[in-house]
Every structure is written in C-alpha cells, then in structure tokens.
Amino acid sequence: MRDRELKIEGSDDGFVLIYQTEVRDGIWETEYVPVEDLGDEQDLFRRLLDRVAEYFGMEYNKWNPSNLNITFDKRGHKVE
C-alpha cells in the first residue's frame, strides 16, 4: 500500500486539498479538491477539517454512537 499524503494549499477563495489516487494498477493521478470560502470563516474551517477527516477514512455513520463533530461552540479561557 502506498503512503497516504495530503497537501493543503490556500487559494484566493478558500483551500485546495491535493493528493494522489490510483486510477489503474500503478497509474496515479493528482486530485484537486476545492473547499470554497462562502463568507463564514468558521464554516470554511469546519468543512476543510471534515474533508481532511474523510480523506483519512473518518466519515459520518448514523449508526455509530461516536462520530467526529467539529464545532466552535466552546468558550476559551485565560491561561496564566
């Protein structure tokens, strides 16, 4: 099995995920997956992290009691 490598590049309108996929035995193509900025920075990063998780095999499963849930609902606190 080939090592899994994922590259993330910024673009003018969000991010692009870049990785190799095998289309036939030993024939690899570069995939470019855009994650477009729709005007909400938190939504952009949540969708980016969802795509990264999917690439590494973590997908939502309605029957699984513990799914990945990326949110921005916790307040920070001062660290001294």
N, C-alpha and C positions, 0 to 999 in steps of 0.2 A: 504494500500500500504506500502510496506517495504521501509525503508530509503535507499537512494542511497548512496553507499560508493564506492570510487575508491581509490586504493592504487597504487602508482608508486614506483617501485624499480629499482635501477641501476643494470645493468648486465655487463658482460665482453664485450658485443658487442652492447650496447645501453641501452634500458629500457624495463621493463615489466609492463604492466598495469594489475592489479589483481582486480577482482570484482566477485560478486555472481550473478548468473542468475537462475531463477526459471524454471526448466525443466518440472515439473508437479506440481499439487496442493501441495504446502508445501514442495516440494523436490527441494533443491538448490544445484547447483554445482559451483565450483570455476572455473572461466575463466582466462586464462593467455594469454595476447595479447602482443607479442613482437613488439618492434619498434627498428629495427636494424640500427646500425650506418653504413652508407655506405661511410664514409670518409669525409663528409661535415657536420660540427657541426651545422651550421645554418639550413640546411635541416633536420637534425635529430630533432632539437627542434621544427621546424615548423610542422613536421609530428607528433611529440609527442603531441603538443597542438591541432592539428587537431583531433587526436584520443580522447583526453580528451573532446573536444567540441562535438564530435559525441556521446560519452557516455552520455552526459547530454542533448542530443536532438538537438544540433545545427548542421544541415547538409546543404551542398550546395544545393541551389534550383535555377535553371537557370531562373525561372520566378520571383524570389524575388529581388526587387531593392536594398536590403541591406543584403549582405552575409558577413560572417566573412572572413577576408582576413589577414592572418598572414604573415608579411613580415619583412625584415631587411633593408628597403630602406631609413630610416631617419637617418640623422647625429645627433650625440649627441652634447651637448654644455656645456661649463664650467659653473658650478654653484658656486657662491661665497658666 
